[in-house]
Amino acid sequence: MESVLVITNFPDKKTASALAEALIEQRVAACVNMLSPCTSVYRWQDKIESAEEIPMLIKTQRQHYERVEQLIKIMHPYELPEVIMVPITRGLPAYLQWIADETIPV
């Protein structure tokens, strides 16, 4: 059992909510936090861009990362969405067990 945090951003609440529901429905994530909108500033195709985005924190198991990434790529309107996996090296044992219990075994 290895819990991970997947970080992504979506351009609006509607598409972020659709992803969150799909992840939970398919039991490849235990919890998805959709945070308050933020402004992202970045360079894209040699231009400095700015966009309002919804940051998302996805709690899951490492074994589900590929499916989570696949769903983000399918449902995301960006050509190159942010998808970052961060290992959870420590946490409240009961919470980490809950993540494992709420996701299906592969």
N, C-alpha and C positions, 0 to 999 in steps of 0.2 A: 504494500500500500504506500503510494507516494503521491501526496497532494501537491498540486501546482496552482499557480495563479496565472491566468491568461489576461493580458491587457490589450484592449483595442479601443478605437474611437469610431463613432458613427456620426453622420452629418445631421441627424435629427432624431427626435424621440420616437417617431413612428417606426423607422427602420431598426433602431436600437431595441425597441420593445419586441418587434417581430423576431429578431435573433434570440433575445433572452427567452422568449416563450418556446422557440424551437429547441434550444439547448436543454431546457428543463423538461419539456415534453418527451424528448428522446432520451432523457436520463443520462446525458453525457456531461452535465454540470449539476452541481448541488445548489448553487446560488449564483445569481448574476446581479451585481450592483450597477445601476445606471446612475451616474453622478450628475451633478448640476452642469449645465453647459459651460464650456470654457472656450477661450480663444487660443487657437493653435497658430503659431507662426513658423513657417518652414520654407525651404527652397524646393521648388518643383520645376523641372524643365528649364533651368537657368533663370527663373524668376522667383522673387520673394513673394510668397502667398500668405494669406491670413484667412482663417475659416473658423466659424463657431462649430464646436463638436460636442458630442455626448461621450465622455469617458466611460468605459465599461470595465469592470473587474469580474472575471469569471473564475469561480472556484470549482476545480475538478481534480481528476486523477491523471497522472502522466499517461496512462494507457489510453485515455480519451483525447489526448492532444490532437492527433491527426484528424479526428472527426470534427472537433471544435474548429480547427483551422479551416477545414473543408467547408463547413457551414458559413464561417465568416466570409470566405472568398466567394461563395455562391450568393450570399445575401447582401454583400457590401457593394455599394454603387461606385466606389473608387477603383481606379485601375490598379493601385498598389496600396491596399489597406495595411494599417499598422497591426501586427500580430506578434506579441512578445510573450514568451512563456518564462515565468520565474519560479524556480523550485521553492517550495515552502519547507525550509529546513527545520523549523520548530513551530509549535503552536499548541494550543490547549488540546490535549489528547482527545477529549470527548468531542470537540469540534471537528478535529481531523477525522475521527471515526465517523461522524455524521456525514462528512463529505463522501467518504467511502460507501456508507450505507445508502446514500441517496443517488449514487451513480451505479449503472448496471455493470456487472463484470464483463470483461471482453473475453 
